[in-house]
Amino acid sequence: MSSSTESIVLGGGCFWCTEAVFDRVQGVTDVESGYCNGPVVNPSYEQVCTGRTGHVEVVKVEFDTAQISLREILEIFFVVHDPTTLNRQGNDTGTQYRSGIYTTTEAQREVAQSVIRETTESKTWRSPIVTEVEPLANYSTAEAWHQDYFKNNPNQGYCAFVVGPKVEKFLKTFASRVKH
C-alpha cells in the first residue's frame, strides 16, 4: 500500500450490498468481502450464516486518501444501510448482519465516533444508531464466489430487489462521488 492508501472494514448487512456500492465510489481502489470479529479462525460462509461464529459479514474498503477521506467513506456508509436496526438489514437477520465499523488505528476510531455523533445530532435517523465501533479482529476473506457478486449476478433475485436499489440510492445521493 502506498502512503496515501488506507483501508477500513465495514459491516452493513449483506456484504454483496456494501461491496456493490463501494465498488462505484471514486477514490476506492479495492473492495473485498470478508468476515471479522468472531473467534472462529477462517470461518466458511455456511458457518457464519448460522449466526454462531460471532462473525459479521463485512467489506474491506481500500481507498486513496488523496481522493476521498475516511469521513466521506463513512458518510456514504450511513446513507446506504440502516444503522439503527440491531443485527438486521431489511429481511436479513442475525448477528452476522450487524452494523459495524472495524478500525485498525485510534484515528479511525475517532473519525467513526465523530461521524456517528454528527449523524445522530442531524436526526437523519429517527431511531438511535446501533453501529458498533470495534478494533478489527480475526479478519478473513470470504470465498471467491462472493467477490464482485452483484457485478457477476445482476439479475439474481436478491441482487435485483435488494442490492440494486442500494446501488441506485448511492448513485442518486452521491452523484459527485461516482467513479467515471
Backbone bond lengths (Angstrom), bond angles and torsions (degrees), N, CA, C in turn:
res aa  C-N    CA-C-N  psi(-1)  N-CA   C-N-CA  omega(-1)  CA-C   N-CA-C  phi
1 M - - - 1.465 - - 1.524 109.12 -
2 S 1.296 116.37 138.30 1.456 120.73 177.16 1.523 108.95 -76.93
3 S 1.307 116.13 169.81 1.461 120.15 -176.82 1.525 112.29 -66.66
4 S 1.342 117.07 -16.95 1.461 118.79 -179.36 1.528 112.08 -102.24
5 T 1.339 117.01 11.71 1.453 120.15 179.02 1.519 108.99 -107.02
6 E 1.334 115.17 137.04 1.459 121.54 179.14 1.520 107.09 -135.72
7 S 1.317 116.99 158.81 1.459 118.87 173.28 1.523 109.59 -133.39
8 I 1.331 114.36 150.44 1.467 123.01 177.23 1.527 106.08 -136.64
9 V 1.321 116.42 147.14 1.457 121.33 -179.84 1.524 108.16 -111.00
10 L 1.346 115.53 126.98 1.460 121.90 -173.41 1.523 111.45 -125.63
11 G 1.318 116.15 135.85 1.457 122.22 173.16 1.512 108.40 -113.24
12 G 1.320 116.16 115.52 1.462 120.08 -178.56 1.520 110.94 -136.37
13 G 1.336 116.74 45.11 1.457 120.41 -175.41 1.513 109.57 92.17
14 C 1.293 116.78 -149.60 1.461 121.72 -178.03 1.529 110.00 -58.48
15 F 1.329 115.76 128.71 1.467 118.22 -177.38 1.518 113.33 -66.30
16 W 1.327 119.35 -20.08 1.467 120.66 176.54 1.524 110.06 -61.28
17 C 1.342 116.73 -40.44 1.469 121.26 -179.52 1.520 111.40 -66.79
18 T 1.323 115.28 -50.78 1.463 120.47 -175.63 1.526 110.64 -64.38
19 E 1.331 116.84 -41.82 1.462 120.80 178.69 1.529 110.93 -62.00
20 A 1.331 116.83 -44.39 1.462 121.18 -177.42 1.527 111.56 -60.54
21 V 1.330 116.91 -36.67 1.465 120.53 177.91 1.525 110.30 -70.24
22 F 1.326 117.07 -54.14 1.465 119.39 -173.48 1.521 113.41 -69.32
23 D 1.337 118.03 -21.19 1.467 120.58 172.45 1.523 111.74 -60.99
24 R 1.332 117.05 -22.19 1.461 122.46 -175.42 1.526 113.57 -100.60
25 V 1.321 117.61 1.46 1.464 121.64 -175.64 1.529 110.80 -87.43
26 Q 1.324 114.56 125.17 1.466 121.25 176.25 1.520 109.08 -59.45
27 G 1.318 116.94 130.87 1.462 121.52 -179.59 1.519 113.10 97.73
28 V 1.326 117.57 -16.81 1.464 120.73 175.78 1.524 107.41 -82.78
29 T 1.329 115.80 125.15 1.462 120.54 -175.78 1.522 112.89 -98.55
30 D 1.335 117.94 -21.82 1.462 120.70 178.36 1.519 109.08 -162.01
31 V 1.331 115.64 146.63 1.461 121.91 174.69 1.521 106.69 -134.54
32 E 1.334 116.09 129.20 1.459 121.16 -178.65 1.521 109.27 -129.16
33 S 1.329 116.95 129.37 1.463 121.08 175.71 1.522 109.24 -79.89
34 G 1.331 114.91 142.08 1.461 119.01 -179.38 1.516 111.87 -163.39
35 Y 1.322 114.75 -165.55 1.463 123.22 -179.43 1.527 107.75 -134.51
36 C 1.347 116.72 147.92 1.459 118.53 176.69 1.525 111.44 -155.69
37 N 1.309 113.48 171.08 1.457 126.08 170.86 1.522 114.86 60.42
38 G 1.318 115.22 35.71 1.454 122.29 168.93 1.519 107.76 -128.13
39 P 1.334 118.25 161.08 1.465 120.43 -175.47 1.532 115.63 -78.12
40 V 1.325 118.73 -18.21 1.462 121.20 -178.12 1.526 109.58 -72.83
41 V 1.325 116.82 133.05 1.458 121.14 179.19 1.525 108.80 -83.05
42 N 1.339 115.66 126.62 1.463 123.08 176.15 1.538 113.12 49.78
43 P 1.329 117.53 59.62 1.468 119.63 -178.31 1.529 111.71 -70.79
44 S 1.316 115.44 158.53 1.463 120.52 174.63 1.528 108.79 -88.85
45 Y 1.319 115.73 163.35 1.464 121.15 176.13 1.525 110.42 -56.48
46 E 1.327 116.14 -43.79 1.461 120.47 -179.70 1.525 111.01 -60.02
47 Q 1.339 117.25 -41.46 1.467 120.48 178.16 1.529 110.84 -65.10
48 V 1.331 117.18 -44.81 1.464 120.91 -179.01 1.526 110.28 -62.83
49 C 1.335 117.13 -39.04 1.470 121.45 -179.17 1.524 113.34 -62.85
50 T 1.318 118.24 -20.84 1.469 119.88 178.09 1.522 110.94 -70.74
51 G 1.346 116.51 -20.62 1.453 120.50 -176.77 1.518 112.82 79.63
52 R 1.341 117.59 3.69 1.470 120.35 -175.68 1.526 113.82 -99.04
53 T 1.337 117.72 -3.52 1.471 118.99 -178.32 1.526 112.27 -88.06
54 G 1.330 117.14 -15.34 1.459 120.39 -175.93 1.519 113.42 81.85
55 H 1.332 116.98 -5.77 1.464 120.74 -179.29 1.522 111.59 -77.73
56 V 1.316 114.32 159.05 1.460 122.24 174.36 1.528 107.47 -119.71
57 E 1.341 116.49 141.96 1.463 120.32 172.65 1.524 106.95 -71.61
58 V 1.329 116.30 127.64 1.467 120.92 -175.18 1.520 111.03 -137.81
59 V 1.320 114.18 168.76 1.460 121.03 167.02 1.526 107.94 -124.47
60 K 1.319 114.38 138.61 1.467 120.42 172.03 1.518 105.57 -94.31
61 V 1.318 116.22 115.73 1.455 122.81 -177.06 1.529 108.08 -103.57
62 E 1.329 115.92 114.70 1.456 121.14 175.98 1.527 107.27 -99.29
63 F 1.327 116.38 132.60 1.460 119.20 -175.53 1.510 111.69 -142.80
64 D 1.331 114.24 155.60 1.454 123.28 178.92 1.530 107.54 -90.01
65 T 1.320 116.62 112.28 1.465 120.93 -175.48 1.533 112.74 -67.15
66 A 1.321 117.42 -14.49 1.467 120.12 175.35 1.532 110.53 -77.09
67 Q 1.356 117.26 -19.35 1.458 121.23 -178.19 1.528 113.65 -106.02
68 I 1.329 117.12 -30.61 1.457 121.09 -178.40 1.523 108.88 -152.06
69 S 1.323 115.73 142.63 1.465 120.24 -178.76 1.530 110.63 -94.42
70 L 1.314 115.33 162.98 1.460 120.05 174.34 1.526 109.70 -59.59
71 R 1.312 117.35 -39.58 1.471 121.23 178.35 1.536 110.46 -56.55
72 E 1.335 117.33 -45.55 1.468 120.30 179.79 1.528 111.34 -65.99
73 I 1.334 116.97 -38.77 1.474 120.92 176.14 1.527 108.90 -57.79
74 L 1.332 116.72 -46.43 1.468 120.85 -177.50 1.530 111.93 -70.67
75 E 1.318 117.90 -32.71 1.473 119.97 176.33 1.527 109.93 -63.28
76 I 1.318 117.03 -40.72 1.467 120.86 175.80 1.528 109.62 -63.93
77 F 1.324 116.59 -46.56 1.461 122.76 179.66 1.528 111.64 -52.91
78 F 1.333 117.09 -43.43 1.466 120.57 -177.15 1.523 113.78 -76.66
79 V 1.317 118.11 -8.81 1.467 121.05 174.83 1.531 111.10 -95.48
80 V 1.334 117.27 -34.43 1.465 119.64 -172.09 1.533 114.31 -90.84
81 H 1.327 117.94 0.00 1.465 120.00 171.99 1.522 107.79 -142.68
82 D 1.325 116.46 165.34 1.465 121.24 -179.97 1.524 108.94 -95.63
83 P 1.333 117.46 105.53 1.454 120.60 -177.11 1.536 113.87 -81.91
84 T 1.327 116.26 8.88 1.478 119.71 -175.87 1.522 113.03 -105.53
85 T 1.329 117.82 -3.36 1.460 119.54 -177.90 1.524 109.40 -103.93
86 L 1.314 116.60 117.71 1.460 122.12 -177.23 1.528 109.89 -72.38
87 N 1.328 115.87 122.07 1.469 122.10 175.99 1.525 112.75 57.24
88 R 1.337 115.35 39.33 1.465 118.88 -177.63 1.530 110.62 -161.89
89 Q 1.343 114.72 143.23 1.463 122.93 166.52 1.515 105.28 -139.02
90 G 1.314 116.97 109.65 1.463 120.58 -177.61 1.514 110.38 60.17
91 N 1.330 116.46 -126.18 1.464 120.79 179.86 1.522 113.29 -86.46
92 D 1.333 117.64 -4.83 1.463 121.10 178.64 1.528 108.14 -84.18
93 T 1.334 116.31 116.51 1.461 119.83 -178.66 1.523 110.97 -124.43
94 G 1.318 115.52 150.02 1.457 122.93 178.96 1.512 109.75 132.23
95 T 1.322 115.89 159.36 1.471 120.41 -177.62 1.523 112.17 -61.25
96 Q 1.333 117.38 -23.08 1.469 120.16 179.53 1.528 112.18 -70.02
97 Y 1.335 117.36 -10.87 1.469 121.52 179.64 1.526 112.36 -107.72
98 R 1.322 117.39 15.08 1.463 119.82 -178.36 1.528 111.03 -67.03
99 S 1.323 114.10 155.90 1.456 121.46 177.94 1.521 108.42 -85.31
100 G 1.338 115.91 126.19 1.456 117.97 -178.66 1.513 113.53 -155.63
101 I 1.323 114.02 152.03 1.459 123.02 173.35 1.521 105.12 -121.71
102 Y 1.327 116.41 119.87 1.463 121.94 -173.89 1.521 108.34 -112.57
103 T 1.310 115.07 113.30 1.458 122.80 -167.16 1.526 112.47 -102.63
104 T 1.336 114.42 157.28 1.461 120.09 176.52 1.527 112.05 -117.87
105 T 1.339 117.04 -5.61 1.471 120.75 178.89 1.531 109.89 -140.86
106 E 1.299 114.95 160.10 1.462 120.77 175.95 1.534 110.15 -64.20
107 A 1.325 116.99 -36.64 1.471 120.55 179.17 1.530 110.66 -61.82
108 Q 1.329 118.01 -41.16 1.465 120.76 177.35 1.532 110.49 -62.98
109 R 1.329 116.71 -42.77 1.462 120.63 179.30 1.525 110.42 -60.39
110 E 1.314 117.12 -42.87 1.463 121.34 -179.56 1.525 111.57 -64.35
111 V 1.343 117.63 -43.40 1.464 120.81 178.30 1.530 109.48 -63.43
112 A 1.323 117.37 -44.54 1.470 121.05 -179.51 1.527 110.84 -59.83
113 Q 1.319 117.33 -46.60 1.461 119.97 -179.96 1.517 111.71 -65.60
114 S 1.318 116.88 -36.27 1.458 121.19 177.59 1.532 111.12 -64.48
115 V 1.335 117.04 -45.07 1.468 120.63 -179.86 1.528 109.94 -65.64
116 I 1.318 118.13 -39.75 1.470 120.65 177.18 1.526 110.26 -62.26
117 R 1.319 116.91 -44.52 1.467 121.20 179.41 1.538 110.73 -61.55
118 E 1.327 117.08 -45.97 1.463 121.18 -179.76 1.536 111.55 -66.15
119 T 1.326 116.88 -39.17 1.465 120.58 178.62 1.525 110.23 -66.01
120 T 1.325 116.22 -39.63 1.471 120.90 176.88 1.525 110.38 -62.94
121 E 1.327 116.42 -46.76 1.470 121.13 -178.71 1.528 112.34 -65.91
122 S 1.326 117.23 -27.89 1.464 120.53 -179.55 1.527 112.29 -74.87
123 K 1.326 116.30 -12.98 1.472 122.83 -178.63 1.533 111.65 58.99
124 T 1.339 115.51 31.01 1.469 121.43 174.93 1.525 109.61 -59.25
125 W 1.306 116.26 -38.12 1.458 122.99 -179.56 1.519 109.16 -111.05
126 R 1.325 117.74 138.39 1.472 121.64 179.85 1.515 112.34 -72.96
127 S 1.327 116.60 -33.43 1.464 121.78 -178.77 1.527 109.98 -98.04
128 P 1.332 116.89 160.82 1.467 119.98 179.43 1.538 112.06 -64.20
129 I 1.317 115.87 146.04 1.464 122.27 176.29 1.535 108.05 -75.97
130 V 1.337 116.09 130.12 1.462 121.68 -178.66 1.529 112.08 -111.71
131 T 1.312 117.69 12.42 1.463 122.47 -179.85 1.516 110.16 -60.41
132 E 1.342 115.88 125.49 1.460 118.81 176.78 1.522 109.47 -85.34
133 V 1.317 115.78 145.27 1.455 122.31 173.99 1.519 105.31 -119.55
134 E 1.328 115.23 110.74 1.464 121.45 -175.09 1.522 109.91 -135.78
135 P 1.333 116.54 154.44 1.462 118.52 172.61 1.535 109.19 -63.54
136 L 1.314 117.14 141.39 1.454 121.91 178.09 1.523 109.22 -63.62
137 A 1.335 116.03 131.58 1.463 121.16 179.09 1.518 109.92 -139.86
138 N 1.306 115.96 140.72 1.461 123.47 170.08 1.532 112.68 51.32
139 Y 1.332 116.87 48.73 1.467 121.24 178.38 1.523 109.87 -75.41
140 S 1.323 115.79 139.51 1.466 120.75 170.06 1.523 108.71 -142.23
141 T 1.326 115.36 148.87 1.456 122.08 179.82 1.521 109.45 -73.78
142 A 1.325 116.82 137.90 1.466 121.17 176.13 1.533 109.19 -70.79
143 E 1.315 114.93 164.09 1.451 122.09 -179.96 1.532 110.73 -55.65
144 A 1.330 115.66 152.33 1.469 121.71 -175.15 1.523 112.75 -55.30
145 W 1.313 118.18 -35.99 1.470 119.74 -176.37 1.524 112.99 -68.67
146 H 1.334 118.13 -14.46 1.470 121.19 176.31 1.531 111.98 -83.17
147 Q 1.318 117.59 -21.91 1.462 121.12 -176.58 1.530 109.20 -71.48
148 D 1.333 116.46 133.10 1.476 122.41 -179.58 1.524 111.85 55.78
149 Y 1.325 116.70 35.31 1.462 121.30 -173.91 1.529 112.31 -59.27
150 F 1.325 117.20 -47.61 1.465 120.17 -178.77 1.528 111.35 -63.69
151 K 1.330 115.96 -43.79 1.459 120.24 179.49 1.531 110.68 -60.18
152 N 1.322 117.07 -38.28 1.460 121.94 -177.21 1.534 114.23 -85.66
153 N 1.335 117.26 -16.36 1.475 121.16 -175.62 1.527 111.85 -138.30
154 P 1.340 119.39 50.98 1.463 120.64 -172.54 1.530 114.41 -63.40
155 N 1.301 118.02 -23.61 1.462 120.49 -177.24 1.523 113.27 -98.01
156 Q 1.324 117.18 -1.96 1.463 120.55 175.97 1.534 106.92 -61.74
157 G 1.325 118.37 144.42 1.467 122.49 -172.77 1.515 115.03 -50.95
158 Y 1.331 117.56 -52.21 1.463 121.28 -178.61 1.521 110.04 -61.40
159 C 1.325 115.92 -40.98 1.470 120.02 179.95 1.523 111.13 -63.77
160 A 1.320 116.45 -45.31 1.463 120.46 -177.39 1.523 112.41 -65.90
161 F 1.339 116.91 -38.88 1.466 119.84 -172.71 1.519 115.50 -100.14
162 V 1.335 118.09 -18.78 1.467 120.31 -178.38 1.529 111.21 -116.52
163 V 1.328 116.96 -53.43 1.467 120.20 -176.61 1.532 110.77 -69.27
164 G 1.323 116.64 -48.06 1.467 121.19 -178.07 1.518 114.25 -51.44
165 P 1.340 118.40 -49.68 1.466 119.13 178.66 1.532 113.82 -61.20
166 K 1.335 117.85 -33.86 1.467 119.57 177.64 1.526 110.37 -67.82
167 V 1.320 116.24 -40.29 1.465 120.51 177.33 1.530 109.57 -63.13
168 E 1.324 117.01 -44.35 1.472 121.09 179.15 1.531 111.16 -61.29
169 K 1.328 116.84 -40.46 1.471 120.55 178.29 1.524 110.17 -60.82
170 F 1.342 116.71 -43.71 1.458 120.04 177.06 1.526 110.80 -61.14
171 L 1.339 116.12 -49.21 1.465 120.18 -177.15 1.522 111.92 -58.27
172 K 1.319 116.35 -37.53 1.470 121.53 -178.86 1.530 111.48 -77.79
173 T 1.325 117.03 -44.34 1.471 121.08 -174.42 1.526 112.28 -76.77
174 F 1.317 116.74 -32.31 1.464 120.46 -175.10 1.537 111.23 -123.35
175 A 1.312 116.62 46.28 1.466 120.90 -176.79 1.528 112.78 -52.93
176 S 1.304 117.12 -35.08 1.475 119.85 -178.32 1.528 112.77 -74.36
177 R 1.329 117.53 -11.31 1.468 121.72 -178.63 1.536 112.63 -103.19
178 V 1.354 117.67 3.21 1.469 121.23 -176.69 1.523 109.92 -78.95
179 K 1.344 115.36 135.90 1.475 120.56 175.13 1.512 109.82 -61.64
180 H 1.324 115.39 145.53 1.478 120.33 177.71 1.483 110.54 -103.38
